[in-house]
């Protein structure tokens, strides 16, 4: 439910992807091969996680660029 209406869209999860314990993947998202969402993270609708990247947090953001 969103704004009092039921909304539906596809979720695409590629090969070798990881979703951590308690991670939530909203509708309309795409995770490319080898992508990961950390535990207790929330991937917002419409997000696109590139291949091999790690997203985390609430809302989830790209953590793979941190050094």
VENFENLIN-V165776 format. One record per residue. SS is DSSP state (H for helix, E for strand, - for the rest). D_LAST is the distance of its C-alpha to the last C-alpha in Angstrom with 1 decimal. Layout:
BEGIN
ss = (SS | SS)
d_last = (D_LAST | D_LAST)
END
This chain:
BEGIN
ss = (- | E | - | - | E | - | - | - | - | - | - | E | E | - | - | - | - | E | E | - | - | - | - | E | E | - | - | - | - | E | E | - | - | - | - | E | E | - | - | - | - | E | E | - | - | - | - | E | E | - | - | - | - | E | E | E | E | E | - | E | E | E | - | - | - | - | -)
d_last = (37.8 | 36.5 | 38.7 | 41.6 | 41.4 | 40.2 | 37.6 | 36.6 | 34.3 | 32.7 | 29.5 | 28.2 | 26.1 | 25.5 | 25.7 | 23.4 | 21.8 | 21.0 | 21.9 | 21.2 | 24.1 | 25.3 | 23.2 | 25.3 | 25.4 | 27.5 | 30.0 | 29.4 | 25.9 | 24.7 | 22.2 | 22.0 | 22.1 | 19.5 | 17.8 | 17.2 | 17.8 | 16.9 | 19.9 | 21.7 | 19.9 | 22.1 | 21.7 | 24.0 | 26.8 | 26.2 | 22.5 | 21.5 | 18.6 | 17.9 | 18.3 | 15.5 | 13.4 | 12.8 | 14.2 | 14.8 | 16.7 | 20.1 | 20.2 | 17.5 | 14.7 | 12.0 | 9.1 | 8.1 | 6.4 | 3.8 | 0.0)
END
